[in-house]
Amino acid sequence: MTTPTPQPVPLMEAYKPSPALASCVTDLWVWEIPSELARSEGGALTLLPDGHPTMCFVYGHPLTASDGRQAFTTRSAVCGFQARPVQVSCDGYAAGITVRFRPWSLARFFPPSLEEAAERRVDCRDVFARGEIEDLESQLSELATPLARVRQVERFLLAQLRAREADRLVERTVMHLCDRRDDMSIAQMAREFGATERTLERRFRRAIGVPPKLFARVMRLQAALTAPEPPDRWSDFALECGYYDQSHLNREAKAIFGTSPPSMLKAPESQLAQGFQNLARETALSTRIFR
């Protein structure tokens, strides 16, 4: 009797940051996907925007990311604010650590304005010293445990952390925009926080990468995705989420996420997508990942 060949199993683990990084980072994900599994499932995942920038430190094969307009093939990379779905794929063994930052915190690690990282992936070799990134990637591949890799990434981030504090005006604005109960306009927020609308937009673009109105649109759509299951009446659901009507919700979903609201709330089919979606759910993240 022939013994069945064991199926490759992906590694997916989430870690909370150390106290020194907790004000900047929400979670660190360690993931390793055998090449056989990636090939058997098509090797691609689609990630919907959630307003949180990331850094991805890759110690496996390079990743290719595409938003339908442009594609980037990189190893370790900075990914700023996204307003479009991004499809990520790998031709071989995929392994890395993804650091998820609070929306306003990446600016404390990323030297240029965040506008340079919005809607794209910036190779870490173009941001930090090339030798440091290559050394980090080598170290991650040689370490024995996921926790050891997480701690190594944290040491790198702490060495890059800039002394200045996060922009408090931007932080307060983001928190208000993420609060579904707050219906203040951008102009009202600026006045409430003692700034002009022009000043708020300029500082928001520098720290987040996009205007506050675009950030607000993405976050409102993400709030709709937190529903545990499709609603009985989409018209009522649209009103509860802050849209004028169901047509308004449909147009926004198509414009920003490129798909319909029912599709967004469907359970992912592939093993990889389900694994990452479970990670998101366990760590109270709002990102939806599907294939």
Backbone as CSV, one residue per row, in Angstrom:
resi,resn,N_x,N_y,N_z,CA_x,CA_y,CA_z,C_x,C_y,C_z
1,MET,0.849,-1.202,0.000,0.000,0.000,0.000,0.878,1.243,0.000
2,THR,0.549,2.170,-0.886,1.354,3.387,-1.004,0.978,4.390,0.080
3,THR,1.967,4.920,0.760,1.720,5.928,1.793,1.490,7.280,1.132
4,PRO,0.381,7.955,1.476,0.103,9.259,0.862,1.221,10.260,1.167
5,THR,1.523,11.078,0.197,2.529,12.119,0.390,1.958,13.230,1.257
6,PRO,2.615,13.602,2.344,2.086,14.678,3.199,1.943,15.986,2.413
7,GLN,0.830,16.655,2.649,0.594,17.928,1.982,1.401,19.037,2.664
8,PRO,1.978,19.953,1.883,2.721,21.062,2.495,1.796,21.953,3.319
9,VAL,2.287,22.410,4.436,1.480,23.223,5.352,2.127,24.595,5.500
10,PRO,1.364,25.669,5.315,1.943,27.003,5.485,2.106,27.362,6.958
11,LEU,3.056,28.210,7.242,3.223,28.772,8.582,2.643,30.178,8.570
12,MET,1.715,30.458,9.484,1.124,31.790,9.594,0.950,32.104,11.067
13,GLU,1.727,33.031,11.582,1.644,33.386,12.997,1.676,34.903,13.149
14,ALA,0.916,35.402,14.105,0.856,36.832,14.371,1.431,37.122,15.750
15,TYR,2.159,38.228,15.867,2.787,38.630,17.126,2.469,40.096,17.405
16,LYS,2.255,40.385,18.669,2.124,41.772,19.077,3.521,42.375,19.223
17,PRO,3.668,43.676,18.960,4.999,44.288,19.058,5.455,44.417,20.499
18,SER,6.749,44.583,20.669,7.300,44.849,21.996,6.839,46.239,22.443
19,PRO,6.869,46.518,23.749,6.393,47.812,24.251,7.046,49.013,23.575
20,ALA,8.303,48.896,23.188,9.004,50.029,22.577,8.432,50.407,21.220
21,LEU,7.721,49.471,20.576,7.161,49.736,19.246,5.635,49.778,19.247
22,ALA,5.024,49.550,20.386,3.570,49.409,20.437,2.826,50.668,20.002
23,SER,3.424,51.833,20.165,2.747,53.064,19.753,2.779,53.253,18.241
24,CYS,3.610,52.479,17.551,3.767,52.627,16.095,3.249,51.432,15.307
25,VAL,3.314,50.237,15.907,3.037,48.990,15.197,1.862,48.282,15.852
26,THR,0.942,47.734,15.043,-0.186,46.985,15.601,0.129,45.508,15.716
27,ASP,0.737,44.925,14.677,1.018,43.495,14.658,2.184,43.206,13.731
28,LEU,2.814,42.050,13.938,3.815,41.528,13.009,3.377,40.123,12.619
29,TRP,3.306,39.862,11.329,2.917,38.553,10.834,4.132,37.829,10.280
30,VAL,4.298,36.574,10.676,5.335,35.713,10.090,4.623,34.707,9.190
31,TRP,5.065,34.597,7.965,4.409,33.671,7.036,5.454,32.959,6.169
32,GLU,5.229,31.674,5.990,6.066,30.854,5.126,5.140,29.939,4.323
33,ILE,5.219,30.008,3.010,4.327,29.251,2.138,5.177,28.389,1.206
34,PRO,5.134,27.072,1.368,5.913,26.199,0.481,5.550,26.441,-0.979
35,SER,6.532,26.326,-1.852,6.305,26.600,-3.271,5.245,25.672,-3.857
36,GLU,5.184,24.405,-3.377,4.182,23.477,-3.902,2.769,23.974,-3.611
37,LEU,2.558,24.512,-2.422,1.239,25.014,-2.049,0.896,26.269,-2.844
38,ALA,1.861,27.160,-3.000,1.612,28.372,-3.772,1.216,28.032,-5.201
39,ARG,1.914,27.069,-5.800,1.604,26.704,-7.183,0.248,26.017,-7.287
40,SER,-0.096,25.178,-6.307,-1.355,24.440,-6.382,-2.570,25.334,-6.224
41,GLU,-2.391,26.500,-5.581,-3.524,27.397,-5.359,-3.457,28.646,-6.228
42,GLY,-2.620,28.615,-7.226,-2.542,29.772,-8.109,-1.512,30.783,-7.678
43,GLY,-1.078,30.689,-6.410,0.023,31.522,-5.955,-0.279,32.995,-5.800
44,ALA,-1.548,33.399,-5.847,-1.856,34.823,-5.750,-2.929,35.074,-4.695
45,LEU,-2.760,36.144,-3.952,-3.751,36.603,-2.986,-4.098,38.043,-3.309
46,THR,-5.350,38.408,-3.112,-5.769,39.792,-3.309,-6.037,40.417,-1.954
47,LEU,-5.361,41.519,-1.669,-5.496,42.204,-0.392,-6.257,43.503,-0.615
48,LEU,-7.305,43.701,0.169,-8.073,44.933,0.086,-7.478,45.984,1.018
49,PRO,-7.499,47.253,0.626,-6.925,48.317,1.461,-7.611,48.416,2.811
50,ASP,-6.819,48.747,3.846,-7.409,48.946,5.165,-6.873,50.192,5.862
51,GLY,-6.090,51.009,5.146,-5.604,52.249,5.732,-4.315,52.134,6.501
52,HIS,-3.782,50.919,6.654,-2.561,50.710,7.429,-1.380,50.444,6.500
53,PRO,-0.323,51.255,6.552,0.878,50.968,5.766,1.631,49.789,6.357
54,THR,2.487,49.183,5.558,3.236,48.025,6.025,4.681,48.079,5.545
55,MET,5.528,47.303,6.208,6.840,46.937,5.688,6.864,45.421,5.631
56,CYS,7.387,44.896,4.549,7.467,43.456,4.376,8.930,43.075,4.203
57,PHE,9.445,42.270,5.125,10.835,41.828,5.074,10.844,40.385,4.579
58,VAL,11.317,40.180,3.365,11.209,38.895,2.674,12.512,38.120,2.791
59,TYR,12.423,36.886,3.274,13.598,36.028,3.310,13.394,34.787,2.442
60,GLY,12.327,34.784,1.635,12.102,33.742,0.640,12.359,34.313,-0.747
61,HIS,11.625,33.822,-1.731,11.770,34.328,-3.089,11.094,35.694,-3.228
62,PRO,11.483,36.485,-4.231,10.869,37.806,-4.418,9.358,37.714,-4.615
63,LEU,8.657,38.778,-4.236,7.212,38.877,-4.407,6.895,39.825,-5.555
64,THR,5.788,39.568,-6.225,5.273,40.484,-7.243,3.932,41.006,-6.772
65,ALA,3.770,42.318,-6.774,2.513,42.945,-6.353,1.986,43.801,-7.493
66,SER,0.688,43.703,-7.760,0.076,44.471,-8.841,-1.266,45.020,-8.393
67,ASP,-1.528,46.289,-8.724,-2.834,46.878,-8.423,-3.664,47.069,-9.689
68,GLY,-3.283,46.409,-10.769,-4.008,46.509,-12.021,-3.485,47.593,-12.940
69,ARG,-2.725,48.533,-12.377,-2.152,49.608,-13.190,-0.643,49.469,-13.315
70,GLN,-0.020,48.979,-12.257,1.423,48.821,-12.259,1.794,47.623,-11.386
71,ALA,2.931,47.032,-11.696,3.384,45.865,-10.948,4.791,46.110,-10.429
72,PHE,5.074,45.575,-9.243,6.377,45.716,-8.613,6.860,44.333,-8.194
73,THR,8.084,43.996,-8.534,8.705,42.762,-8.069,9.860,43.140,-7.160
74,THR,9.743,42.783,-5.897,10.739,43.198,-4.910,10.958,42.087,-3.899
75,ARG,12.009,42.247,-3.128,12.163,41.473,-1.909,11.563,42.347,-0.800
76,SER,12.330,42.779,0.171,11.781,43.588,1.253,11.314,44.943,0.702
77,ALA,10.151,45.397,1.175,9.575,46.614,0.602,8.718,47.347,1.619
78,VAL,8.560,48.651,1.373,7.640,49.510,2.111,6.394,49.675,1.258
79,CYS,5.244,49.474,1.863,3.977,49.631,1.149,3.167,50.698,1.866
80,GLY,3.002,51.851,1.219,2.263,52.947,1.838,0.762,52.772,1.698
81,PHE,0.039,53.854,1.866,-1.425,53.810,1.804,-1.882,53.303,0.446
82,GLN,-2.853,52.387,0.464,-3.409,51.836,-0.768,-4.894,52.161,-0.854
83,ALA,-5.347,52.524,-2.044,-6.772,52.757,-2.267,-7.313,51.821,-3.332
84,ARG,-6.519,50.806,-3.703,-6.935,49.824,-4.692,-6.533,48.430,-4.200
85,PRO,-7.252,47.398,-4.619,-6.832,46.036,-4.258,-5.450,45.737,-4.836
86,VAL,-4.660,44.970,-4.107,-3.329,44.593,-4.559,-3.251,43.075,-4.610
87,GLN,-2.842,42.560,-5.765,-2.656,41.115,-5.906,-1.182,40.789,-5.726
88,VAL,-0.904,39.893,-4.777,0.470,39.525,-4.447,0.699,38.070,-4.838
89,SER,1.813,37.804,-5.497,2.120,36.434,-5.911,3.606,36.163,-5.748
90,CYS,3.957,34.885,-5.762,5.347,34.462,-5.650,5.530,33.211,-6.497
91,ASP,6.620,33.152,-7.241,6.875,32.003,-8.117,7.490,30.820,-7.389
92,GLY,7.901,30.995,-6.152,8.542,29.903,-5.428,8.204,29.954,-3.954
93,TYR,9.176,29.619,-3.135,9.004,29.611,-1.684,8.801,31.036,-1.181
94,ALA,7.654,31.294,-0.596,7.319,32.633,-0.105,7.492,32.658,1.412
95,ALA,8.314,33.574,1.902,8.543,33.658,3.342,8.910,35.088,3.702
96,GLY,8.327,35.580,4.790,8.653,36.939,5.201,7.949,37.321,6.484
97,ILE,8.201,38.543,6.904,7.546,39.140,8.072,6.926,40.454,7.627
98,THR,5.631,40.580,7.835,4.916,41.808,7.501,4.663,42.600,8.779
99,VAL,5.100,43.838,8.786,4.897,44.735,9.928,3.768,45.684,9.571
100,ARG,2.731,45.691,10.380,1.566,46.546,10.124,1.629,47.751,11.059
101,PHE,1.756,48.936,10.470,1.906,50.171,11.230,0.560,50.832,11.472
102,ARG,0.507,51.623,12.513,-0.647,52.500,12.685,-0.616,53.519,11.550
103,PRO,-1.783,53.980,11.081,-1.810,54.793,9.855,-0.861,55.979,9.855
104,TRP,-0.643,56.611,11.003,0.157,57.824,11.074,1.617,57.568,11.455
105,SER,2.013,56.308,11.680,3.312,56.032,12.296,4.441,55.707,11.340
106,LEU,4.136,55.323,10.102,5.213,54.956,9.189,6.156,56.127,8.944
107,ALA,5.642,57.350,9.035,6.467,58.531,8.800,7.634,58.626,9.785
108,ARG,7.564,57.933,10.904,8.660,57.959,11.880,9.812,57.031,11.480
109,PHE,9.596,56.219,10.455,10.628,55.291,9.988,11.032,55.569,8.541
110,PHE,10.178,56.240,7.812,10.347,56.425,6.375,10.826,57.847,6.112
111,PRO,12.076,58.028,5.700,12.640,59.378,5.597,11.880,60.354,4.695
112,PRO,11.487,59.970,3.458,10.797,60.953,2.616,9.350,61.153,3.047
113,SER,8.627,62.004,2.311,7.193,62.147,2.522,6.509,60.842,2.153
114,LEU,5.433,60.512,2.864,4.717,59.273,2.580,4.010,59.298,1.232
115,GLU,3.903,60.471,0.603,3.345,60.513,-0.748,4.168,59.666,-1.704
116,GLU,5.459,59.497,-1.411,6.329,58.705,-2.275,6.054,57.211,-2.166
117,ALA,5.366,56.799,-1.102,5.097,55.375,-0.911,3.631,55.019,-1.130
118,ALA,2.773,56.011,-1.365,1.353,55.736,-1.555,1.122,55.053,-2.893
119,GLU,0.234,54.069,-2.878,-0.174,53.342,-4.088,0.991,52.634,-4.775
120,ARG,2.007,52.248,-4.023,3.121,51.525,-4.631,3.908,50.789,-3.553
121,ARG,4.845,49.973,-3.993,5.774,49.305,-3.091,7.159,49.885,-3.371
122,VAL,7.829,50.339,-2.321,9.160,50.925,-2.447,10.164,49.927,-1.895
123,ASP,11.108,49.523,-2.703,12.121,48.566,-2.268,12.873,49.131,-1.064
124,CYS,13.003,48.342,0.004,13.706,48.798,1.203,15.141,49.200,0.900
125,ARG,15.722,48.642,-0.166,17.082,49.014,-0.548,17.166,50.445,-1.051
126,ASP,16.025,51.020,-1.435,15.994,52.410,-1.892,15.680,53.382,-0.761
127,VAL,15.380,52.835,0.414,15.016,53.675,1.565,16.087,53.614,2.643
128,PHE,16.553,52.403,2.937,17.557,52.190,3.976,18.866,51.747,3.318
129,ALA,19.910,51.622,4.117,21.200,51.178,3.583,21.054,49.771,3.001
130,ARG,21.491,49.599,1.753,21.335,48.319,1.075,21.960,47.175,1.877
131,GLY,23.151,47.419,2.405,23.826,46.365,3.157,23.043,45.929,4.379
132,GLU,22.391,46.884,5.060,21.615,46.544,6.252,20.427,45.661,5.889
133,ILE,19.764,45.972,4.786,18.605,45.181,4.368,19.042,43.774,3.959
134,GLU,20.126,43.692,3.196,20.597,42.371,2.772,21.051,41.533,3.964
135,ASP,21.698,42.164,4.927,22.094,41.443,6.144,20.862,40.951,6.905
136,LEU,19.846,41.824,7.000,18.630,41.443,7.721,17.953,40.255,7.043
137,GLU,17.843,40.288,5.723,17.214,39.181,5.005,17.974,37.873,5.233
138,SER,19.303,37.945,5.231,20.115,36.746,5.474,19.911,36.232,6.892
139,GLN,19.883,37.147,7.855,19.689,36.749,9.249,18.327,36.077,9.440
140,LEU,17.291,36.624,8.806,15.957,36.049,8.951,15.900,34.630,8.394
141,SER,16.605,34.387,7.312,16.586,33.052,6.719,17.333,32.036,7.575
142,GLU,18.255,32.510,8.405,19.082,31.599,9.201,18.548,31.368,10.609
143,LEU,17.709,32.273,11.112,17.202,32.113,12.476,16.271,30.908,12.565
144,ALA,16.200,30.323,13.758,15.533,29.027,13.909,14.039,29.121,14.177
145,THR,13.560,30.231,14.761,12.151,30.294,15.156,11.489,31.576,14.669
146,PRO,10.156,31.556,14.493,9.442,32.778,14.109,9.651,33.918,15.104
147,LEU,9.630,33.600,16.412,9.804,34.653,17.417,11.174,35.306,17.288
148,ALA,12.210,34.511,17.028,13.553,35.081,16.845,13.575,36.021,15.645
149,ARG,12.849,35.667,14.592,12.789,36.533,13.407,12.058,37.839,13.726
150,VAL,10.969,37.724,14.483,10.228,38.927,14.872,11.114,39.867,15.679
151,ARG,11.840,39.334,16.625,12.698,40.171,17.463,13.815,40.812,16.638
152,GLN,14.321,40.106,15.629,15.359,40.671,14.777,14.804,41.840,13.968
153,VAL,13.609,41.696,13.453,12.970,42.790,12.716,12.725,43.975,13.642
154,GLU,12.302,43.698,14.867,12.065,44.785,15.810,13.361,45.539,16.110
155,ARG,14.462,44.830,16.237,15.743,45.508,16.479,16.089,46.428,15.305
156,PHE,15.823,45.954,14.100,16.076,46.798,12.929,15.190,48.048,12.956
157,LEU,13.908,47.877,13.252,12.989,49.015,13.273,13.369,50.028,14.355
158,LEU,13.743,49.541,15.514,14.125,50.451,16.593,15.362,51.260,16.217
159,ALA,16.251,50.665,15.428,17.442,51.399,14.986,17.078,52.473,13.965
160,GLN,15.943,52.300,13.272,15.530,53.274,12.260,14.574,54.327,12.814
161,LEU,14.033,54.083,13.994,13.004,54.957,14.557,13.530,56.362,14.754
162,ARG,12.847,57.322,14.174,13.273,58.711,14.279,12.755,59.305,15.584
163,ALA,13.523,60.231,16.124,13.236,60.750,17.460,11.941,61.548,17.520
164,ARG,11.570,62.184,16.410,10.391,63.050,16.466,9.120,62.238,16.698
165,GLU,8.158,62.854,17.346,6.887,62.211,17.608,6.025,62.221,16.347
166,ALA,4.992,61.373,16.356,4.039,61.371,15.252,3.298,62.703,15.230
167,ASP,2.806,63.087,14.063,2.067,64.339,13.900,0.727,64.202,14.623
168,ARG,0.588,64.918,15.729,-0.615,64.790,16.549,-1.865,65.244,15.790
169,LEU,-1.762,66.260,14.951,-2.908,66.719,14.170,-3.399,65.601,13.253
170,VAL,-2.475,64.926,12.594,-2.836,63.826,11.696,-3.412,62.662,12.488
171,GLU,-2.788,62.357,13.618,-3.268,61.239,14.445,-4.705,61.469,14.891
172,ARG,-4.996,62.670,15.365,-6.355,62.973,15.827,-7.344,62.898,14.673
173,THR,-6.929,63.371,13.500,-7.817,63.329,12.336,-8.114,61.898,11.937
174,VAL,-7.085,61.055,11.905,-7.284,59.646,11.546,-8.251,58.990,12.517
175,MET,-8.088,59.235,13.805,-8.958,58.607,14.799,-10.406,59.040,14.608
176,HIS,-10.618,60.296,14.252,-11.982,60.763,13.994,-12.537,60.145,12.722
177,LEU,-11.706,60.036,11.684,-12.171,59.457,10.427,-12.485,57.979,10.559
178,CYS,-11.851,57.305,11.508,-12.107,55.880,11.723,-13.297,55.642,12.655
179,ASP,-13.808,56.712,13.253,-14.941,56.605,14.164,-16.223,56.799,13.362
180,ARG,-16.958,55.724,13.144,-18.161,55.805,12.306,-19.230,56.707,12.909
181,ARG,-19.139,56.995,14.197,-20.152,57.845,14.830,-19.864,59.319,14.616
182,ASP,-18.682,59.632,14.089,-18.276,61.030,13.928,-18.546,61.465,12.497
183,ASP,-19.483,62.397,12.313,-19.854,62.825,10.965,-19.333,64.222,10.622
184,MET,-18.283,64.686,11.327,-17.699,65.985,11.009,-17.045,65.951,9.636
185,SER,-17.144,67.061,8.915,-16.446,67.186,7.644,-14.967,67.454,7.904
186,ILE,-14.164,67.350,6.834,-12.733,67.620,6.972,-12.511,69.063,7.414
187,ALA,-13.273,69.996,6.854,-13.134,71.402,7.231,-13.486,71.612,8.706
188,GLN,-14.527,70.930,9.176,-14.910,71.039,10.585,-13.840,70.463,11.497
189,MET,-13.259,69.346,11.081,-12.183,68.758,11.880,-11.001,69.706,11.988
190,ALA,-10.636,70.318,10.870,-9.506,71.246,10.882,-9.763,72.377,11.877
191,ARG,-10.949,72.947,11.819,-11.270,74.027,12.753,-11.269,73.528,14.187
192,GLU,-11.821,72.327,14.410,-11.877,71.751,15.757,-10.474,71.568,16.332
193,PHE,-9.499,71.251,15.459,-8.141,70.977,15.908,-7.223,72.190,15.795
194,GLY,-7.801,73.359,15.487,-7.014,74.587,15.463,-6.128,74.748,14.249
195,ALA,-6.537,74.199,13.102,-5.744,74.308,11.874,-6.654,74.699,10.727
196,THR,-6.068,75.172,9.639,-6.840,75.417,8.437,-6.983,74.106,7.665
197,GLU,-7.972,74.037,6.807,-8.164,72.827,6.015,-6.952,72.573,5.126
198,ARG,-6.362,73.649,4.598,-5.182,73.498,3.743,-3.997,72.926,4.533
199,THR,-3.794,73.417,5.767,-2.706,72.913,6.603,-2.922,71.441,6.940
200,LEU,-4.163,71.097,7.284,-4.473,69.710,7.620,-4.189,68.802,6.429
201,GLU,-4.626,69.210,5.239,-4.408,68.359,4.067,-2.912,68.205,3.767
202,ARG,-2.152,69.289,3.879,-0.716,69.224,3.591,-0.020,68.268,4.556
203,ARG,-0.315,68.393,5.837,0.334,67.522,6.820,-0.165,66.091,6.718
204,PHE,-1.426,65.910,6.347,-1.984,64.578,6.174,-1.313,63.871,4.997
205,ARG,-1.121,64.590,3.916,-0.453,64.000,2.748,0.975,63.582,3.094
206,ARG,1.666,64.406,3.865,3.052,64.096,4.209,3.142,62.874,5.115
207,ALA,2.200,62.734,6.058,2.274,61.644,7.042,1.552,60.369,6.600
208,ILE,0.522,60.503,5.755,-0.273,59.353,5.333,-0.027,59.020,3.866
209,GLY,0.139,60.061,3.049,0.411,59.840,1.632,-0.699,60.262,0.698
210,VAL,-1.910,60.473,1.235,-3.063,60.834,0.409,-3.886,61.890,1.143
211,PRO,-4.829,62.547,0.458,-5.687,63.517,1.141,-6.602,62.835,2.156
212,PRO,-7.033,63.563,3.177,-7.908,62.955,4.194,-9.224,62.441,3.634
213,LYS,-9.754,63.070,2.576,-11.033,62.609,2.029,-10.910,61.215,1.424
214,LEU,-9.803,60.926,0.749,-9.614,59.588,0.190,-9.429,58.574,1.314
215,PHE,-8.674,58.936,2.339,-8.516,58.059,3.491,-9.879,57.743,4.098
216,ALA,-10.734,58.760,4.224,-12.056,58.576,4.822,-12.909,57.626,3.984
217,ARG,-12.826,57.717,2.671,-13.605,56.830,1.797,-13.197,55.374,1.992
218,VAL,-11.888,55.135,2.053,-11.408,53.761,2.230,-11.819,53.223,3.590
219,MET,-11.704,54.028,4.634,-12.032,53.551,5.969,-13.532,53.302,6.123
220,ARG,-14.355,54.107,5.476,-15.798,53.866,5.563,-16.156,52.551,4.872
221,LEU,-15.506,52.283,3.740,-15.763,51.026,3.049,-15.247,49.848,3.867
222,GLN,-14.094,50.029,4.536,-13.586,48.971,5.400,-14.551,48.697,6.552
223,ALA,-15.177,49.750,7.064,-16.128,49.555,8.161,-17.271,48.646,7.720
224,ALA,-17.662,48.745,6.459,-18.717,47.883,5.939,-18.274,46.429,5.916
225,LEU,-16.957,46.204,5.793,-16.439,44.843,5.705,-16.377,44.143,7.054
226,THR,-16.577,44.867,8.127,-16.509,44.230,9.442,-17.777,43.446,9.758
227,ALA,-18.784,43.546,8.893,-20.004,42.765,9.115,-19.657,41.274,9.117
228,PRO,-20.110,40.522,10.114,-19.739,39.102,10.193,-20.324,38.258,9.065
229,GLU,-21.420,38.719,8.475,-22.044,37.975,7.381,-22.866,38.935,6.535
230,PRO,-23.191,38.551,5.297,-23.979,39.440,4.435,-25.310,39.818,5.091
231,PRO,-25.731,41.064,4.963,-26.980,41.505,5.601,-28.208,40.980,4.870
232,ASP,-29.349,41.015,5.555,-30.613,40.607,4.929,-31.070,41.641,3.907
233,ARG,-30.885,42.902,4.232,-31.321,43.983,3.325,-30.136,44.909,3.061
234,TRP,-29.637,44.891,1.835,-28.484,45.709,1.487,-28.802,47.197,1.562
235,SER,-30.044,47.569,1.298,-30.409,48.989,1.343,-30.268,49.533,2.759
236,ASP,-30.738,48.767,3.757,-30.612,49.200,5.153,-29.142,49.190,5.580
237,PHE,-28.422,48.166,5.132,-27.003,48.044,5.469,-26.226,49.256,4.954
238,ALA,-26.521,49.692,3.727,-25.832,50.846,3.137,-26.060,52.099,3.978
239,LEU,-27.286,52.319,4.423,-27.589,53.487,5.246,-26.863,53.414,6.582
240,GLU,-26.807,52.232,7.181,-26.127,52.071,8.461,-24.639,52.354,8.350
241,CYS,-24.070,52.110,7.167,-22.636,52.314,6.953,-22.309,53.737,6.512
242,GLY,-23.328,54.599,6.410,-23.081,55.996,6.095,-23.204,56.367,4.631
243,TYR,-23.785,55.489,3.806,-23.962,55.794,2.389,-25.381,56.314,2.150
244,TYR,-25.545,57.063,1.043,-26.861,57.632,0.743,-27.887,56.538,0.481
245,ASP,-27.466,55.508,-0.243,-28.351,54.395,-0.572,-27.493,53.217,-1.044
246,GLN,-28.140,52.133,-1.440,-27.408,50.949,-1.865,-26.580,51.212,-3.120
247,SER,-27.082,52.022,-4.020,-26.339,52.339,-5.249,-25.041,53.067,-4.928
248,HIS,-25.107,53.963,-3.936,-23.906,54.695,-3.517,-22.847,53.718,-2.979
249,LEU,-23.274,52.773,-2.144,-22.351,51.758,-1.620,-21.762,50.922,-2.754
250,ASN,-22.606,50.519,-3.705,-22.126,49.715,-4.825,-21.084,50.466,-5.654
251,ARG,-21.339,51.753,-5.915,-20.405,52.549,-6.721,-19.059,52.693,-6.010
252,GLU,-19.098,52.956,-4.701,-17.854,53.103,-3.949,-17.065,51.794,-3.914
253,ALA,-17.773,50.693,-3.710,-17.100,49.395,-3.668,-16.432,49.085,-5.009
254,LYS,-17.112,49.369,-6.087,-16.541,49.126,-7.419,-15.369,50.063,-7.684
255,ALA,-15.512,51.335,-7.289,-14.473,52.328,-7.588,-13.203,52.080,-6.791
256,ILE,-13.346,51.706,-5.521,-12.180,51.588,-4.650,-11.668,50.157,-4.573
257,PHE,-12.573,49.197,-4.371,-12.148,47.820,-4.174,-12.310,46.966,-5.417
258,GLY,-12.956,47.503,-6.448,-13.063,46.786,-7.708,-13.971,45.582,-7.677
259,THR,-14.868,45.509,-6.703,-15.764,44.362,-6.607,-17.055,44.792,-5.926
260,SER,-18.025,43.908,-5.892,-19.326,44.241,-5.314,-19.325,43.965,-3.810
261,PRO,-20.201,44.628,-3.052,-20.273,44.356,-1.606,-20.526,42.887,-1.272
262,PRO,-21.429,42.181,-1.960,-21.591,40.752,-1.625,-20.306,39.947,-1.809
263,SER,-19.528,40.288,-2.846,-18.267,39.574,-3.068,-17.280,39.844,-1.941
264,MET,-17.299,41.081,-1.418,-16.378,41.423,-0.338,-16.667,40.627,0.926
265,LEU,-17.929,40.294,1.147,-18.309,39.630,2.387,-18.336,38.109,2.261
266,LYS,-18.024,37.590,1.082,-17.968,36.135,0.906,-16.719,35.559,1.573
267,ALA,-16.841,34.358,2.076,-15.683,33.696,2.677,-14.676,33.333,1.591
268,PRO,-13.383,33.490,1.853,-12.379,33.127,0.849,-12.377,31.626,0.600
269,GLU,-11.998,31.237,-0.623,-12.055,29.831,-1.000,-10.727,29.105,-0.802
270,SER,-9.619,29.735,-1.122,-8.350,29.017,-1.087,-7.848,28.839,0.344
271,GLN,-7.010,27.824,0.536,-6.434,27.554,1.859,-5.583,28.719,2.331
272,LEU,-4.805,29.290,1.434,-3.942,30.405,1.816,-4.755,31.615,2.226
273,ALA,-5.769,31.946,1.416,-6.602,33.109,1.736,-7.319,32.909,3.062
274,GLN,-7.814,31.704,3.305,-8.490,31.431,4.572,-7.526,31.575,5.750
275,GLY,-6.296,31.100,5.552,-5.314,31.201,6.620,-5.006,32.638,6.990
276,PHE,-4.780,33.473,5.975,-4.497,34.877,6.254,-5.723,35.585,6.813
277,GLN,-6.928,35.216,6.326,-8.140,35.825,6.851,-8.341,35.470,8.323
278,ASN,-8.020,34.237,8.684,-8.122,33.843,10.093,-7.136,34.617,10.955
279,LEU,-5.924,34.855,10.422,-4.959,35.677,11.153,-5.530,37.061,11.401
280,ALA,-6.124,37.642,10.354,-6.699,38.982,10.484,-7.789,39.000,11.544
281,ARG,-8.615,37.970,11.539,-9.718,37.915,12.507,-9.185,37.747,13.930
282,GLU,-8.188,36.895,14.090,-7.634,36.639,15.425,-6.934,37.856,16.010
283,THR,-6.370,38.700,15.154,-5.644,39.862,15.648,-6.476,41.135,15.550
284,ALA,-7.803,40.964,15.338,-8.731,42.097,15.294,-8.371,43.085,14.198
285,LEU,-7.864,42.569,13.077,-7.573,43.432,11.937,-8.777,43.464,11.015
286,SER,-8.881,44.529,10.231,-10.035,44.657,9.353,-9.742,44.236,7.932
287,THR,-8.477,43.898,7.627,-8.127,43.550,6.256,-8.873,42.315,5.781
288,ARG,-9.424,42.389,4.589,-10.009,41.201,3.967,-9.069,40.707,2.893
289,ILE,-8.823,39.406,2.885,-7.920,38.795,1.933,-8.671,37.683,1.230
290,PHE,-8.650,37.678,-0.077,-9.378,36.659,-0.787,-8.673,36.335,-2.094
291,ARG,-9.178,35.297,-2.768,-8.590,34.920,-4.038,-9.622,34.973,-5.134
